[in-house]
Amino acid sequence: MNEQNNKYEIEKVINYFAFSGHKEIDGWISVYSLSLVYLINEFQKNNTIIGNVVEVGVFHGKFFIALSLLLRTNEKSLAIDVFDDQIYNIDGAGVGDFNIFLENLRIKLGDIRDVKILKTDSLQIDHNRLLAEFDQRRVRIFSIDGCHTAQHTENDLLLAANVIAPGGVIILDDYGNPNWPGVEIGLQQFLAKCSSVVPCISAYNKLYLTTVDFHGALQSYISDIILEVRSGTEYEYIAENLVLKAQMPIPEALFQSKYLSFIDFSSRNEFCRHYLISGWSFLEPWGVWSDGNNAMIQINLPEQLSKRLFLFVAFHAFVAAGDIKRNISIHVESCEIDSFDFCFGQEYEVRRYAIDLAKLNAKKNIQVMFMISNPISPQALGLSADMRQLGIGLQNVYFMDEKDFLSSVPAQTTTSFP
């Protein structure tokens, strides 16, 4: 990926998008949405689309910080929220706290001189006011996650359409969410009035709209990336516009140049089969399921100069509704180094482990065993005819050298082995 011209150093971007940075901020966002917005930013770089970023409804800043980290030279970000003025929070969608938001910005961005904040209801703002905040420069990413009424949704979309640059993207949160029917009503009202901006991509509770002249190019760019990790793409029609239903790679996969090695367990990488020693099912577009109580991989240690390596393992677990939780324990060279529970609805985990190479007696590879409590089949849960005893879904494994890891990720607890 093109990592040049970021206002904020790439290490902060990687930590927030691919490691634990975003998890330390209260709020709601799918990590796959982070992948998509990062790739939209790459598309805009590649097509010389410049502009500022805006979010209506920031809560404590989880998504706004991600957008701000993508700022380039001479770009600014603007947060619009009622914060403590709860008289305007008519749908009760979230009670923000201005002081928490500001502290989160300072921790995650450091330099906030190019961040602007408007403490107001978005109905009180017109597009001339927004352009004045940016010295008449336009916007390339505009996220809408404020009040979910039809009136607010239509207003915010019209506001965004009037300030968006050619090739800019408007991100509408909670589209299709049955709890917020006003969002879809507001979208339909907007589309009946505006023909210059159209739906392009839907993914993870968000709808992405762009200007008509860039609709095909952006959709093709994202679909090509999806086809690198999936066997196909899906589409739907929204108000007679063809919309890509995106299934994104995890954010870690976007920064492979930072790793010593990156082992992808999806079906597009048949070579990875020789790492799967026992207890695994067939490869699928996203990765591979374990089948049974335990599963083992054997991975080659990359050649490098430091005394320690950091091993990262990205995976999720099979836990269906009503199945409560699944315990996973991880063993490296027969020693248990980790144990934790997966609950229903939990997204994938990335666990990291420090490896002291001096204690491995010059070994060229290591064995990693996953032990699963009470694996269960989709058939037993009445979900399908699949009889496999599913436990963990392994997506990828990768290494970082100690010096690269420490420059990218703030100090925090890491399990060591041996």
Secondary structure as UniProt FT lines:
FT   TURN            4..5
FT   HELIX           10..18
FT   HELIX           21..24
FT   HELIX           31..46
FT   TURN            47..48
FT   STRAND          52..56
FT   TURN            59..60
FT   HELIX           62..69
FT   TURN            73..74
FT   STRAND          77..81
FT   TURN            83..84
FT   HELIX           86..88
FT   TURN            90..91
FT   HELIX           98..109
FT   TURN            113..114
FT   STRAND          115..119
FT   HELIX           122..124
FT   HELIX           127..133
FT   TURN            134..136
FT   STRAND          139..144
FT   HELIX           150..161
FT   TURN            162..163
FT   STRAND          164..173
FT   TURN            174..176
FT   TURN            178..179
FT   HELIX           181..193
FT   STRAND          197..203
FT   TURN            204..205
FT   STRAND          206..211
FT   HELIX           212..214
FT   HELIX           215..229
FT   STRAND          234..238
FT   TURN            239..240
FT   STRAND          241..245
FT   HELIX           251..258
FT   STRAND          261..264
FT   TURN            267..268
FT   HELIX           270..275
FT   STRAND          276..278
FT   STRAND          280..283
FT   STRAND          288..291
FT   STRAND          294..300
FT   STRAND          308..317
FT   TURN            321..322
FT   STRAND          325..332
FT   TURN            333..334
FT   STRAND          335..343
FT   TURN            344..345
FT   STRAND          349..356
FT   HELIX           357..360
FT   TURN            361..362
FT   STRAND          365..372
FT   TURN            378..382
FT   STRAND          390..401
FT   HELIX           402..408
FT   STRAND          415..417
//
